[in-house]
Amino acid sequence: MFRRREPVPFAFLAEADRFRSNVAPPPSERSSAGQIAGRWLLGVTIVAALVGSLVIGMPALSLDHSVQSQQSQASQGR
């Protein structure tokens, strides 16, 4: 008599390799022009937001050399 090597809860994994379905999935629907335009607009908006935040944030990330030179002049006058 045939004896299974796997425990009973995982027996379906061995049978899954042999199973072939004759049911085809339904064809995917084509996107309408409005959906394509909406996705494109969403992508452009996200890219514009990232670029805008980078442009606005760059002055805060840069070093201000004028403040350092004023401090050094003040310390030299003492």
Residue frames relative to the residue before (quaternion, step in Angstrom):
aa qw qx qy qz dx dy dz
M 1.0000 0.0000 0.0000 0.0000 0.00 0.00 0.00
F 0.5052 -0.6661 0.4652 0.2911 3.62 -1.07 0.83
R 0.1265 -0.7923 0.5952 0.0443 3.56 -0.84 1.01
R 0.3970 -0.7201 0.5226 0.2254 3.59 -0.88 0.96
R 0.4006 -0.7191 0.5204 0.2273 3.54 -1.03 0.80
E 0.7007 0.4497 -0.2602 0.4889 3.59 1.16 -0.59
P 0.5733 -0.5534 0.4541 0.3987 3.58 -1.20 0.37
V 0.6789 -0.5366 0.3309 0.3764 3.56 -1.18 0.53
P 0.6557 0.5204 -0.3608 0.4112 3.71 0.79 -0.74
F 0.7548 0.3701 -0.2145 0.4973 3.61 1.09 -0.59
A 0.3449 0.7599 -0.4882 0.2555 3.58 1.21 0.31
F 0.5993 0.5837 -0.3693 0.4047 3.61 1.09 -0.59
L 0.5809 0.5854 -0.3851 0.4142 3.62 1.11 -0.46
A 0.6586 0.4951 -0.3122 0.4729 3.58 0.99 -0.75
E 0.6828 0.4722 -0.2851 0.4791 3.58 1.06 -0.71
A 0.5722 0.6195 -0.3828 0.3771 3.60 1.12 -0.50
D 0.6186 0.5520 -0.3556 0.4315 3.61 1.05 -0.60
R 0.7083 0.4553 -0.2625 0.4713 3.58 1.05 -0.68
F 0.6123 0.5857 -0.3505 0.3990 3.61 1.16 -0.50
R 0.0083 -0.7708 0.6369 -0.0159 3.55 -0.94 0.94
S 0.2903 -0.7702 0.5465 0.1545 3.54 -0.78 1.02
N 0.2902 -0.7455 0.5716 0.1825 3.54 -1.11 0.69
V 0.5570 0.5806 -0.3929 0.4452 3.57 1.28 0.22
A 0.2499 -0.7751 0.5656 0.1296 3.57 -0.66 1.11
P 0.4913 -0.6424 0.4829 0.3359 3.60 -1.01 0.67
P 0.5782 -0.5927 0.4141 0.3780 3.58 -1.09 0.57
P 0.5518 -0.6110 0.4365 0.3628 3.60 -1.06 0.62
S 0.4957 -0.6592 0.4712 0.3127 3.57 -1.04 0.74
E 0.4723 -0.6770 0.4909 0.2785 3.53 -1.07 0.80
R 0.4599 -0.6664 0.5104 0.2895 3.54 -1.10 0.71
S 0.4872 -0.6585 0.4880 0.3014 3.55 -1.05 0.75
S 0.4386 -0.6797 0.5191 0.2760 3.54 -1.07 0.74
A 0.6770 -0.4865 0.3577 0.4207 3.56 -1.27 0.26
G 0.6393 0.5322 -0.3246 0.4503 3.59 1.04 -0.72
Q 0.6527 0.4991 -0.3171 0.4737 3.57 1.02 -0.75
I 0.6418 0.5114 -0.3247 0.4703 3.58 0.98 -0.79
A 0.6610 0.4970 -0.3041 0.4728 3.58 0.94 -0.88
G 0.6465 0.5236 -0.3208 0.4528 3.60 1.00 -0.77
R 0.6504 0.4968 -0.3139 0.4813 3.58 0.99 -0.80
W 0.6430 0.5172 -0.3177 0.4670 3.58 0.97 -0.84
L 0.6698 0.4965 -0.2977 0.4650 3.58 0.93 -0.90
L 0.6327 0.5224 -0.3283 0.4679 3.58 1.02 -0.71
G 0.6511 0.5130 -0.3095 0.4660 3.58 0.98 -0.82
V 0.6602 0.4951 -0.3062 0.4746 3.57 0.94 -0.88
T 0.6424 0.5258 -0.3253 0.4527 3.59 1.00 -0.76
I 0.6597 0.4984 -0.3112 0.4686 3.58 0.95 -0.83
V 0.6568 0.4953 -0.3137 0.4742 3.60 0.93 -0.85
A 0.6547 0.5079 -0.3157 0.4623 3.60 0.96 -0.83
A 0.6379 0.5157 -0.3325 0.4654 3.60 1.02 -0.71
L 0.6596 0.4952 -0.3176 0.4679 3.59 0.95 -0.78
V 0.6594 0.4884 -0.3117 0.4792 3.60 0.93 -0.83
G 0.6540 0.5193 -0.3147 0.4512 3.59 0.96 -0.83
S 0.6630 0.4863 -0.3170 0.4727 3.58 0.94 -0.78
L 0.6275 0.5213 -0.3362 0.4706 3.58 1.09 -0.64
V 0.6601 0.4996 -0.3085 0.4685 3.59 0.94 -0.85
I 0.6836 0.4673 -0.2912 0.4790 3.59 0.92 -0.84
G 0.7163 0.4715 -0.2614 0.4431 3.60 0.99 -0.75
M 0.5300 0.6645 -0.4081 0.3332 3.62 1.14 -0.41
P 0.6478 0.5014 -0.3598 0.4466 3.67 0.84 -0.68
A 0.6504 0.5096 -0.3270 0.4587 3.60 1.02 -0.64
L 0.6877 0.4803 -0.2801 0.4669 3.58 1.13 -0.57
S 0.6352 0.5385 -0.3408 0.4363 3.59 1.15 -0.48
L 0.4759 -0.6554 0.5061 0.2961 3.57 -1.18 0.61
D 0.3139 -0.7382 0.5674 0.1857 3.54 -0.98 0.84
H 0.2524 -0.8157 0.5064 0.1204 3.59 -0.23 1.29
S 0.5921 0.5813 -0.3822 0.4066 3.61 1.09 -0.49
V 0.6336 0.5183 -0.3392 0.4635 3.61 1.02 -0.69
Q 0.6569 0.5073 -0.3213 0.4559 3.60 0.94 -0.77
S 0.6668 0.4892 -0.3181 0.4635 3.61 0.95 -0.77
Q 0.6224 0.5215 -0.3508 0.4664 3.63 1.04 -0.61
Q 0.6526 0.5026 -0.3231 0.4660 3.56 0.97 -0.77
S 0.6656 0.4945 -0.3186 0.4592 3.58 0.95 -0.80
Q 0.6354 0.5121 -0.3389 0.4681 3.63 1.02 -0.66
A 0.6477 0.5121 -0.3226 0.4628 3.57 0.99 -0.76
S 0.6796 0.4758 -0.3049 0.4678 3.58 0.95 -0.74
Q 0.6306 0.5303 -0.3436 0.4507 3.64 1.10 -0.51
G 0.6506 0.5349 -0.3176 0.4356 3.58 1.09 -0.62
R 0.5729 0.6074 -0.3988 0.3793 3.62 1.06 -0.26
